[in-house]
């Protein structure tokens, strides 16, 4: 976490994050035009943010797009803020998303000390998935073209469903995504979620890309990813579950 604190300590780098918060997926040229500094200076600050995991760069044709990654900020919150604040304070730290977001793609990245096989199991095993996914499991045959459905024992119906578009264990899983937990999100239609696992020494880099979102889509569709990935990391590295607003949702409604 030292890299995260170091990156956030600089006001220029915070300004870059603010610009990506306003409009995600920007090119270097676009960011340069928004800040009073040279192209080299912007590149230097972006490099620090990428090393801290706060920015993820993805190539789209000839362009290199930069995305704000909220997961490290979520991890800082879970380790430090939640120790001293009431549980509801976590709902105030959604630093990435809001209802005015106009982008079509969201990218989340996290490093987990585990093996690709164990990480793949945590993604596809229903019991393990429920431990970090707000209590929601997933059932599927996990073959290309097969269907999947996610349920919670206390929910009146399915939480989400879709098709496994590409299944390549333990490296890559591409799924269509239809949210069903409310009429508002159900009306958003079908989007796509891609899980990519890359071994890095004794760890794995997990990148989750949620794209094909409607412009201005309801942020409930993608706003929970930082909590989900933080919970996944905690589970695989410590064996413990992580309390988040999402994990409390059904337990509070049943109290």
Phi, psi and omega in degrees: 000348179301322179297322181294313180296321179296318181294320183284345183289339184268127182296329179293319179291325174295325177295321177298318178296322177298320180294322178287331174296319180291319182213104184282158176073047182262153175278168176299319181297320180295319180291321178301321182292341184266349184236145181278066179204170182286164177300320179297320179296318177297317179301318181297315180291322177297324179297319178295318180294323177292319179297328178277354180080008181278341176229137177242129180258135180226136179273135175231095185067236180274349184265149173247114184259145181246130183240140173286126179253110186278352187299312179300324178296321177297320180294320176299316178301312185295327183278324188248304188295315186294344178289334188243350183249161175292154182306326182292346181296335180298334180289346180272352187254028175282085189277353186256321194242149170206172186292347181268002183299129184251005184276161183257354187218138177235134182237131180231137184224141179208148176256132182230131178280092182195181176260158177303322181294317180292322179293318177299318178299319180294332179282324189255344178276125187297317182294317178293318181301319182296334183290334181238356186251046177062026181083005183264120177269185180212135180239131180192162173275347178057047171237153180301128182093350180281163179265159170224154177218140180243131183227157171235136185301336181259359179273145182290340180208187180294150180275316177199166179203168178173195182242142174277101186282328179210126181233110183225077184288144354257051187242320191208135177222123179242129184226143164284155187222120176239111179281138185231002189284349174204163179296325181298313182283328179297327181289348180286342178082204188265132171237191184224140178236129179240124175257126179234125183248125179232118178295137176223098183055239182268014183229182176227141170263120178254122176245124177248121179247120177251107185229190187056033176275145174296141177302125183077023183300154177305126185289352173297335182295324187234352185292341182274352184302317178302321178292318180297313183289327174296319177294322178296315179298314180300316182297313185286332183267335183236343184081002182256160176265156183247127178278124179226166175304325179294318181291337180275348190304307184280327180294325179286324181289339181265352183288000000 
